[in-house]
């Protein structure tokens, strides 16, 4: 069976209203207790498999879940049981048999959930969708996380109805898109609980930073990863895989930035959520440009909304750079701490959280997801036999996605041989970067910033196309490009700080110390950038 559902976090402030609406529509109540099993070394979780035994209306049901053909689909294999212990003999599929036969450690109870569920089925756009609002806890070794989520599961019809309902409920109640399953959250909690118990047994005292450390385990910032590509994919297939990877980074960091499971997060971790969210947005926009002509582009309204979100998050990021990185360096350079405005000014910690949690930004995420998810269940069926811990990319590549309103109508060229096409495009981007880089020190700050954006676009493009490119050439160019990016990033931070301090200089003349120091550092970085561009120009061209 293929389960297809959209899951949204229900913030505390919205819980009563969501419950009231469901009850007013005739929802029924169900109490569920689930036990999740894995080895101490998390061998099932590492294979992207979740195994549970759940008590449903007096009957124990054993369920195994694995990834389906897209981000919202999972293969689900369920069997009735007489007792709350898993029976691996129920699975006869070859890959599952191999997985279980090769387990190095015995299975055991790792975490469990207890929820009260409100169930309601609705018809929308000719489809049948089941809403399941869960409130409860996930527990592991004496530690707990609250559960407050609503799932929109497709029973019959198309995913267009799921997204339409999800957007409507998000606008009414301020819900937050959350890609994590209960199993994923439980696994993270079990890891955090094990670390806390080890520390307690070792006699390490629990201090104020304990909750922050646990949060870093429970809600780690989602960094960029290499898309799941192989050299046999054509350009449309590769584009879908790259977009899926970017969206996963965006959505997960947006969830954390919005405050889900991150109440005790340290300021630095909160800043990292915002940073990685912006990285994901820039990667997605670079992906659209790299594969332009070989994939349907997003509608202009989505591109505009992405850019607005990126810029708004950038304002928060700039303030964090000044306070946490530049101001301490100014103090070390001789500017007294009490006279360094950026060093003592308090940031607005909730600005990024408010933006990430806003109905407008969440609706944008849902529109972006709808573009990439196949509309019909048949199209989303995995290409491999049921039961394999696999990446079922074929279905995702072949299916027409839901949410066509978020796609700009454009002709798509027949995909040429992927490696040669990508190498040609990336070589063009490389030339467009190297040419202005030869005279980088003479450019205006605005022109230099444009060059920096080209450097990031090329870096992300090289990562997306990695399986198709000549490895020595790619490594050579990446090494030189990394030096360029590091130098330009430092220069950009200095420019941001200068604008900040110049804005304070009229009322507080002492900050001219900061402006002078920043200008001197900018001069050094421009010289370093010129050298880095010379090395990049000498790195040669790509091969495939």
Secondary structure, DSSP 4 states (H G I P E B T S, - for coil): -EEEEEEEE--GGGHHHHHHHHHHTT-EEEEEEEEEEE-TT-HHHHTTEEEEEEEETTEEEEEEEEE-SSTTEEEEEEEEESSSS--GGG---HHHHHHHHT-SS--EEEEEEEEEEEEEEEEETTEEEEEEEEEEEEEETTEEEEEEEEEEEEEESBHHHHHHHHHHHHHHH--EE----HHHHHHHHHHHHHHHHHHHHTTPPP-THHHHHHHHHHT-----------TT--HHHHHHHHHHHHHHHHHHHHHHHTTTT-TT--HHHHHHHHHHHHHHHHHHHHHHHHTBTTBPPBPHHHHHHHHHHHHHHHHHHHHHHIIIIIHHHHHHTT--GGG-HHHHPPP-TTHHHHHHHSHHHHHHHHHHHHHHSBSBHHHHS-SSPTT--S--HHHHHHSPBS-GGGB-----PPP--HHHHHHHHHHHHHHHHHHHHTTGGGS-HHHHHHHHHHHHHHHHHHHHTGGGS-HHHHHHHHHHHHHHHHHHHHHHHHHHHHHHHHHHHTT-GGGHHHHHHHHHHHHHHHHHHHHHHHHHHTT-----
